[in-house]
């Protein structure tokens, strides 16, 4: 997600549709591609996909924007996928204390395991949180805003994970190089063999160590 600043009214934009597919009416489409914390249960279960799959992702994005947290994020991708399949998420009061019930209802109706039970795009646009029908609903809607402090922390965690994954990829490449070169001694191989570095170590330090040992 990006924030467009050079406009009278700042806009949040959803980006990165590199794996997106246009599905024709009546066509059966399945895919295992996607980012674990955003994909719907039917993706993981390799079931037919459709517009309800996208609506699930809209629910995840809304949750993140309002709390700065990911609803299904686990310690590992496997744990995240398990949380998605089981629908294991909650509205932690520490992060949703200022969020209206209408906003929570909007998210709940999108994060339903059964695709046919989720709100459609048209239904989303007329949901009271998006289009208030009364003054009270409008006032409640105004209480729900993007939690910028937590959202920045969420992005920081995301960047950390990207850095860690980059280091792991370097580890694998380094190990492959050494395994293909019998002249390298075992000690040097051990220096490049770990794909599961201590996450407390800074990515820059790990990357420098790997590149140095493989040069």
C-alpha positions as CSV (number, residue, x, y, z in Angstrom):
1,X,0.0,0.0,0.0
2,X,1.2,3.5,-0.8
3,X,0.1,7.0,0.3
4,X,-0.2,9.6,-2.4
5,X,0.7,12.9,-0.9
6,X,0.9,15.3,-3.9
7,X,-2.9,15.7,-4.1
8,X,-5.4,18.0,-2.3
9,X,-6.7,14.9,-0.4
10,X,-4.2,12.2,0.4
11,X,-5.1,8.8,-1.1
12,X,-4.1,5.3,-0.1
13,X,-3.4,3.2,-3.1
14,X,-3.2,-0.6,-3.3
15,X,-0.3,-1.7,-5.5
16,X,1.6,-4.8,-6.6
17,X,-0.8,-6.7,-8.9
18,X,2.0,-8.8,-10.5
19,X,0.3,-12.1,-9.7
20,X,-3.3,-10.8,-10.4
21,X,-5.5,-12.7,-12.9
22,X,-8.6,-11.6,-14.7
23,X,-11.2,-14.4,-14.3
24,X,-13.9,-14.7,-16.9
25,X,-17.4,-15.5,-15.8
26,X,-18.0,-19.2,-15.4
27,X,-14.3,-20.0,-15.6
28,X,-12.7,-22.2,-12.9
29,X,-9.4,-20.8,-11.6
30,X,-7.1,-22.0,-8.9
31,X,-3.8,-20.7,-7.6
32,X,-1.5,-21.1,-4.7
33,X,0.2,-17.7,-5.3
34,X,0.0,-14.8,-2.8
35,X,1.3,-13.3,0.3
36,X,0.4,-15.5,3.3
37,X,-1.2,-12.8,5.5
38,X,-3.4,-11.5,2.8
39,X,-4.7,-14.6,1.0
40,X,-8.1,-16.2,1.6
41,X,-8.6,-19.8,2.9
42,X,-9.7,-21.1,-0.5
43,X,-6.3,-20.1,-1.9
44,X,-4.5,-22.3,0.7
45,X,-7.0,-25.1,0.2
46,X,-6.5,-24.9,-3.6
47,X,-10.2,-24.3,-4.2
48,X,-11.8,-22.3,-7.0
49,X,-11.2,-18.5,-6.7
50,X,-13.4,-15.5,-7.5
51,X,-14.3,-12.0,-6.5
52,X,-15.0,-13.2,-2.9
53,X,-11.3,-14.1,-2.6
54,X,-10.5,-10.4,-3.3
55,X,-13.1,-9.3,-0.7
56,X,-11.3,-11.3,1.9
57,X,-8.1,-9.4,1.1
58,X,-10.0,-6.1,1.4
59,X,-11.0,-7.2,4.9
60,X,-7.4,-7.9,5.8
61,X,-6.3,-4.5,4.4
62,X,-9.0,-2.7,6.4
63,X,-8.0,-4.4,9.6
64,X,-4.3,-3.4,9.0
65,X,-5.2,0.2,8.2
66,X,-7.3,0.6,11.4
67,X,-4.9,-1.1,13.8
68,X,-1.5,-1.3,12.3
69,X,-1.6,-5.1,12.8
70,X,-2.1,-8.0,10.5
71,X,-5.1,-10.2,11.7
72,X,-3.5,-13.5,10.9
73,X,0.2,-12.9,11.1
74,X,2.0,-15.7,13.0
75,X,5.7,-16.2,13.9
76,X,6.2,-18.2,10.7
77,X,4.4,-18.5,7.4
78,X,3.1,-21.9,8.4
79,X,1.5,-20.4,11.5
80,X,0.1,-17.5,9.5
81,X,-1.5,-19.9,7.0
82,X,-3.0,-22.0,9.8
83,X,-4.5,-18.9,11.3
84,X,-6.1,-18.0,7.9
85,X,-7.6,-21.4,7.4
86,X,-9.1,-21.6,10.9
87,X,-10.2,-17.9,10.8
88,X,-8.2,-17.3,13.9
89,X,-8.2,-13.5,14.6
90,X,-9.5,-11.0,17.1
91,X,-10.0,-7.3,17.7
92,X,-7.5,-6.5,20.4
93,X,-8.8,-3.7,22.6
94,X,-5.3,-2.2,22.8
95,X,-5.5,-1.4,19.1
96,X,-9.2,-1.2,18.4
97,X,-10.4,0.8,21.4
98,X,-11.2,3.8,19.2
99,X,-12.7,1.8,16.3
100,X,-16.4,1.8,15.9
101,X,-18.5,-1.3,15.9
102,X,-19.6,-0.5,12.3
103,X,-16.0,-0.7,11.2
104,X,-15.5,-4.0,13.0
105,X,-18.8,-5.3,11.5
106,X,-17.5,-4.4,8.0
107,X,-14.3,-6.4,8.6
108,X,-16.2,-9.4,10.1
109,X,-18.5,-9.6,7.1
110,X,-15.4,-9.8,4.8
111,X,-13.3,-12.3,6.9
112,X,-15.8,-15.1,6.7
113,X,-14.5,-18.6,5.8
114,X,-17.4,-19.3,3.4
115,X,-16.8,-17.2,0.2
116,X,-20.5,-16.9,-0.6
117,X,-21.2,-15.4,2.9
118,X,-18.8,-12.4,2.4
119,X,-19.9,-9.0,1.3
120,X,-19.7,-8.3,-2.4
121,X,-18.1,-5.1,-3.7
122,X,-21.5,-3.5,-4.2
123,X,-22.6,-4.5,-0.7
124,X,-19.4,-3.0,0.7
125,X,-20.1,0.4,-0.9
126,X,-23.6,0.6,0.8
127,X,-22.4,-0.7,4.1
128,X,-23.2,1.9,6.9
129,X,-19.5,2.3,7.7
130,X,-18.8,3.3,4.1
131,X,-22.1,5.1,3.4
132,X,-23.7,6.2,6.6
133,X,-27.5,6.5,6.5
134,X,-28.0,8.4,9.7
135,X,-26.2,11.2,11.6
136,X,-25.3,8.8,14.3
137,X,-23.7,6.4,11.9
138,X,-21.7,9.3,10.4
139,X,-20.5,10.2,13.8
140,X,-19.5,6.6,14.6
141,X,-17.7,6.4,11.2
142,X,-15.6,9.4,12.0
143,X,-14.2,7.6,15.0
144,X,-12.5,5.0,12.8
145,X,-9.3,6.4,11.3
146,X,-5.9,5.0,10.2
147,X,-3.7,4.3,13.2
148,X,-0.5,5.9,11.7
149,X,1.7,5.1,14.7
150,X,0.9,1.4,14.6
151,X,0.8,1.3,10.8
152,X,4.4,2.6,10.7
153,X,5.4,-0.1,13.1
154,X,3.7,-2.7,10.8
155,X,5.7,-1.4,7.8
156,X,8.9,-1.6,9.9
157,X,8.2,-5.2,10.7
158,X,7.5,-6.0,7.1
159,X,10.8,-4.4,6.0
160,X,12.6,-6.4,8.6
161,X,11.1,-9.6,7.3
162,X,12.1,-8.7,3.7
163,X,15.6,-8.1,4.9
164,X,15.7,-11.4,6.7
165,X,14.4,-13.2,3.7
166,X,17.1,-11.5,1.5
167,X,19.8,-12.8,3.9
168,X,18.3,-16.3,3.8
169,X,18.4,-16.2,0.0
170,X,22.1,-15.2,0.1
171,X,22.8,-18.0,2.5
172,X,21.3,-20.5,0.1
173,X,23.2,-19.2,-2.9
174,X,26.4,-19.2,-0.9
175,X,25.9,-22.8,0.3
176,X,25.2,-23.9,-3.3
177,X,28.4,-22.2,-4.5
178,X,30.5,-24.0,-1.9
179,X,28.8,-27.4,-2.4
180,X,29.7,-27.1,-6.1
181,X,33.3,-26.3,-5.2
182,X,35.0,-29.3,-3.5
183,X,38.1,-27.2,-2.8
184,X,36.4,-25.2,-0.1
185,X,37.0,-26.5,3.4
186,X,34.3,-27.6,5.8
187,X,34.7,-24.6,8.1
188,X,33.9,-22.2,5.2
189,X,30.9,-24.3,4.3
190,X,29.5,-24.1,7.9
191,X,29.8,-20.3,7.7
192,X,27.3,-20.3,4.9
193,X,25.1,-23.2,5.7
194,X,22.5,-21.7,8.0
195,X,19.2,-20.5,6.6
196,X,17.8,-19.9,10.0
197,X,19.9,-17.1,11.5
198,X,19.1,-15.6,14.8
199,X,16.4,-13.0,14.1
200,X,17.9,-10.7,16.7
201,X,21.0,-10.2,14.5
202,X,20.8,-7.2,12.2
203,X,20.1,-8.2,8.5
204,X,22.9,-5.8,7.4
205,X,25.4,-7.7,9.6
206,X,24.3,-11.1,8.4
207,X,24.4,-10.0,4.8
208,X,27.9,-8.5,5.2
209,X,29.1,-11.8,6.9
210,X,27.7,-14.0,4.1
211,X,29.0,-11.8,1.2
212,X,32.4,-11.7,2.9
213,X,32.6,-15.5,3.4
214,X,31.5,-16.1,-0.2
215,X,33.8,-13.6,-1.9
